[in-house]
Amino acid sequence: MHAKPLETTIPAASALAASLPGAYFHDAWAIAPLDSGASALDLFLKAAAGTPRWVNRLMTLRNRVVSLLGLKNLGTLSMLDPAKPASAYQVGDRVGIFTLFANTPDEVLLGDKDKHLDVILSVYKTVDAGSGKVLATVSTVVHVHNWLGRLYMLPVTPMHRIIAPAVLRGAARA
């Protein structure tokens, strides 16, 4: 991936768009992948593998803090099996910190659902009508279910707006 990630809207044709009503939080970032032929899951795996160290350190800190509240340790974003190709993943598998919900060549849905909140992330590939270039849009939708989910999102919301584009920039350097 190259260039600077640009904040955008969740693509209307994305399967994630149906999750927008009632969302507590959502965002989307678009970037042009270097490998325009890569599947959406391949693009996610590359981005996650290139996660900046400071993001993984923040995830480690997050895991320590939330364990005090009884929330699960998710590990770090780059915690992937480097020997496992995208084609080996099946719906229901763990892909790093997420569960694979749906997978097509042009869109992958990953996320985590628990009693406090549901997080769904999409990597959606499309061709930009103006430039003719392939764009990958990474979108996140969060639905909270209770006060603990809202409390959790207080620090996560502003950090996510820093972390998401940083992970995409890291992928561009990988």
C-alpha positions as CSV (number, residue, x, y, z in Angstrom):
1,M,0.0,0.0,0.0
2,H,1.2,3.5,-0.6
3,A,0.3,7.1,-0.1
4,K,-1.3,8.6,2.9
5,P,-4.5,7.1,4.2
6,L,-7.5,9.4,3.7
7,E,-10.5,9.6,6.0
8,T,-13.6,8.8,4.1
9,T,-17.1,7.2,4.6
10,I,-18.0,3.6,4.7
11,P,-18.7,2.5,1.1
12,A,-22.4,2.1,0.5
13,A,-21.8,-1.2,-1.3
14,S,-19.8,-2.6,1.6
15,A,-21.5,-5.3,3.7
16,L,-20.5,-3.3,6.7
17,A,-22.8,-0.4,5.7
18,A,-25.8,-2.4,7.0
19,S,-24.2,-2.2,10.5
20,L,-24.2,1.6,10.6
21,P,-27.7,2.2,12.1
22,G,-27.3,2.7,15.9
23,A,-23.5,2.5,15.8
24,Y,-21.7,4.1,18.8
25,F,-18.6,4.7,16.7
26,H,-17.6,4.3,13.1
27,D,-14.8,5.4,10.8
28,A,-13.3,4.6,7.4
29,W,-9.9,5.2,5.8
30,A,-9.0,4.7,2.2
31,I,-5.6,3.9,0.7
32,A,-4.3,2.7,-2.7
33,P,-2.7,-0.8,-2.3
34,L,0.5,-1.4,-4.2
35,D,-0.7,-4.9,-5.0
36,S,-4.1,-4.1,-6.6
37,G,-4.6,-7.9,-7.3
38,A,-4.3,-8.9,-3.6
39,S,-7.5,-10.1,-1.9
40,A,-9.1,-8.0,0.8
41,L,-7.9,-10.5,3.4
42,D,-4.3,-10.4,2.0
43,L,-4.4,-6.6,2.4
44,F,-5.6,-7.0,6.0
45,L,-2.8,-9.5,6.8
46,K,-0.2,-7.2,5.3
47,A,-1.5,-4.2,7.3
48,A,-1.6,-6.2,10.5
49,A,1.8,-7.7,10.0
50,G,3.2,-4.2,9.5
51,T,1.7,-2.8,12.7
52,P,4.0,-0.2,14.2
53,R,5.6,-1.4,17.5
54,W,4.1,1.5,19.5
55,V,0.6,0.2,18.5
56,N,1.4,-3.3,19.7
57,R,2.8,-1.8,22.9
58,L,-0.5,0.1,23.4
59,M,-2.4,-3.2,22.8
60,T,-0.3,-4.9,25.5
61,L,-1.1,-2.0,27.9
62,R,-4.8,-2.2,26.9
63,N,-4.8,-6.0,27.7
64,R,-3.3,-5.4,31.2
65,V,-5.7,-2.6,32.1
66,V,-8.9,-4.3,30.8
67,S,-8.0,-7.6,32.5
68,L,-8.6,-5.7,35.8
69,L,-12.2,-5.1,34.5
70,G,-12.7,-8.8,33.5
71,L,-12.4,-8.1,29.8
72,K,-10.5,-10.5,27.5
73,N,-6.9,-10.2,26.5
74,L,-6.9,-9.9,22.7
75,G,-3.2,-10.0,22.1
76,T,-1.6,-7.6,19.6
77,L,-2.7,-6.6,16.1
78,S,0.4,-8.2,14.5
79,M,-0.1,-11.5,16.3
80,L,-0.5,-13.6,13.2
81,D,0.7,-16.9,11.9
82,P,3.2,-15.8,9.2
83,A,3.2,-19.3,7.6
84,K,-0.6,-19.3,7.1
85,P,-1.7,-17.8,3.7
86,A,-4.9,-15.9,3.4
87,S,-6.4,-18.8,1.4
88,A,-6.1,-21.1,4.4
89,Y,-8.5,-19.0,6.6
90,Q,-12.1,-20.1,7.0
91,V,-15.1,-18.2,8.4
92,G,-15.0,-18.5,12.2
93,D,-11.1,-18.7,12.3
94,R,-9.2,-16.2,14.5
95,V,-7.1,-13.8,12.4
96,G,-4.9,-12.1,14.9
97,I,-7.2,-10.3,17.4
98,F,-10.3,-10.8,15.3
99,T,-12.7,-13.5,14.2
100,L,-13.2,-13.9,10.4
101,F,-16.9,-13.3,9.8
102,A,-17.0,-13.1,6.0
103,N,-14.5,-13.3,3.2
104,T,-14.7,-12.6,-0.5
105,P,-11.9,-11.4,-2.8
106,D,-13.1,-7.8,-2.5
107,E,-14.2,-7.6,1.1
108,V,-13.3,-9.2,4.4
109,L,-15.3,-8.7,7.6
110,L,-13.5,-9.4,10.8
111,G,-14.5,-8.5,14.4
112,D,-15.1,-9.4,17.9
113,K,-18.4,-9.7,19.8
114,D,-19.0,-9.8,23.5
115,K,-21.6,-8.7,26.1
116,H,-20.1,-5.2,26.3
117,L,-19.6,-4.3,22.6
118,D,-19.4,-5.6,19.1
119,V,-16.6,-4.5,16.7
120,I,-16.7,-5.2,13.0
121,L,-13.9,-4.2,10.7
122,S,-14.1,-4.3,6.9
123,V,-11.4,-4.2,4.2
124,Y,-13.3,-3.3,1.0
125,K,-11.6,-3.1,-2.4
126,T,-13.1,-1.1,-5.2
127,V,-12.0,0.8,-8.3
128,D,-12.1,4.6,-7.9
129,A,-14.4,6.0,-10.6
130,G,-12.3,9.2,-10.9
131,S,-8.8,7.8,-11.1
132,G,-9.4,4.2,-12.1
133,K,-7.1,3.1,-9.3
134,V,-7.9,0.3,-6.9
135,L,-8.7,1.6,-3.4
136,A,-8.9,-0.3,-0.2
137,T,-11.2,1.1,2.4
138,V,-10.7,0.0,6.0
139,S,-13.8,0.7,8.0
140,T,-14.8,0.0,11.6
141,V,-18.2,0.0,13.2
142,V,-18.7,-0.4,17.0
143,H,-22.0,-1.1,18.8
144,V,-21.9,-0.8,22.6
145,H,-24.3,-2.8,24.8
146,N,-23.8,-1.4,28.3
147,W,-22.0,1.1,30.5
148,L,-18.8,-0.9,30.4
149,G,-18.7,-0.8,26.6
150,R,-19.2,3.0,26.7
151,L,-16.5,3.3,29.3
152,Y,-14.1,1.2,27.3
153,M,-14.8,3.4,24.2
154,L,-13.9,6.6,26.0
155,P,-10.1,6.3,25.5
156,V,-10.4,3.9,22.5
157,T,-12.4,6.4,20.2
158,P,-9.7,9.1,20.0
159,M,-6.9,6.5,19.9
160,H,-8.5,4.6,17.1
161,R,-8.5,7.7,14.9
162,I,-4.7,7.8,15.4
163,I,-4.0,4.0,15.3
164,A,-6.0,3.1,12.2
165,P,-4.2,5.4,9.7
166,A,-0.8,4.6,11.5
167,V,-1.4,0.9,10.8
168,L,-2.2,1.6,7.2
169,R,1.0,3.8,6.9
170,G,2.9,0.9,8.5
171,A,1.6,-1.4,5.8
172,A,2.9,1.0,3.1
173,R,6.4,0.6,4.6
174,A,6.2,-3.1,5.0
